[in-house]
Amino acid sequence: MKKLIFGLSLLMVVSLFSCSDDDDPILQSDLNLVLNPPAKLKAPTFKNGTVTVTNVNSGEEISKDLYGFMLPTLNLEDGLYNFTVEAEVDYFTRDVDDKIIYATTGIRGFSENVEVTGGSFDLTIDLFEYRKNTSFVISEIFFSGTKTPEGKQYNDDKYFEIYNNTDKILYADGLCIAESELNTAQSLNEYTPDVRKEYTPVSSVYRIPGSGKEYPVEPGKSIIVCDVAIDHSAENANSFDLSIADFEWFDGADVDVDVPEVPNMEKIVSTSASVWGLHNRGFTSYVIFKMDDMAPEFNTDNAYHYQYTFVWGDFVKVMDFDAWKVPNNIIIDAVECSTISDYEWKALDPSLDLTWTHAGDGDDARYGKCVKRKVSHKEGNRIVLLDTNNSEFDFIPTADPTPGIIEEE
């Protein structure tokens, strides 16, 4: 792949001990940043962009503009950093008449947990093309559950709300929801094979039935998919009414509650032997995608075996697991979830979701709260939700759930 190599030097000045002694030695680190543009873009040239450097430990951010492939000198203390590149580029393509034209697109790149220390080293960031979603988006995820007035956990009221963010009718037939196999609060040591650039490892997949045009969703309208489609406020005053749900996931009469009036989703695969319960601290992430003809063969064709090395003191063991994988190129929308105190790594490739969102911080503040997509603007009477594939920006964390209602803000 052709590389755009930016001669970028980051001057990192670090005081070794005390600022009171003017003679203290200064440690400098030169970082050469190598950016790999998306392979399918022909002769891309930067229009504008930014590089954001985030100190992982302190949360402090430094953001600098990119001008003509030049990066201003940055002065950084030693530490652990995340680097984010966001830009617009021009490139050559062909129009509908097969004429060569100049087009513009957004590109992004991300590298996390880069240790900045004394010396000189290179950092390579793979860039990917970013385009806004023109289909369904996940507008709300309620994974935390509620507590009863007596303080007991109540977990049957979890749900997803999926919104038609376009100006045309979309059909929910064949739409799938999947939960990530990887946990954002547990980075895996020597994890292999790491397929995240091309696939999303998943632990559960549930599919909306239908032959193609049985379940229309009007522009600016949503559907609710839940565990148990009843009025939960009748049993728990701190919950809400999900009898309005359009579909529910059902794991069998021996372990789950079925509401006959509400259609069941098809259970494609799951690593759980009981009811699918969303991680109530938000350590797992979610994707939606369409699966029509591939449904019967998904279990075998998309099987995914992986391993990692578990280390606890002197105890070392190679762990083997089986799950499934969804091709990234068929994913319609993705939402990465974690918590501020527990985040370790991304379960999803940055091309699907650049960052992550959260409900609470793994504490009691999460109960009765959700992650909710922000409103971008209105087109006539239709609300358009914000969708930049960057959940930290797109979502309201620790929000009040409003199933079935898209608030204008």
Secondary structure, DSSP 4 states (H G I P E B T S, - for coil): ---EEEEEE--EEEESS-TT-TT--EEEEEEEEEEE--TTSEEEEEEEEEEEEEETTT--EEEEEEBTTB-------SEEEEEEEEEEEEEEEE-TTS-EEEEEEEEEEEEEEEEE-SEEEEEEEEEEEE----SEEEEEEE-S-EE-TTS-EE-TT-EEEEEE-SSS-EE-TTEEEEEESS-TT-PPTT-BS--TTTEEEEEEEEE---SSSSSEE-TT-EEEEESS-SBGGGT-TTS-B-TT-SEE----TTTS---TTSPBPEEEEES-SS-----TT--S-EEEEE-STTGGGHHHHTEEEEEEEEEETTEEEEEEEEEEEEEGGGEEEEE-B--TTT--S-SS-TTT-SS-B-STTSSGGGTT-EEEEPEEEEETTEEEE--SS-HHHHEEEEEPP-TT-----
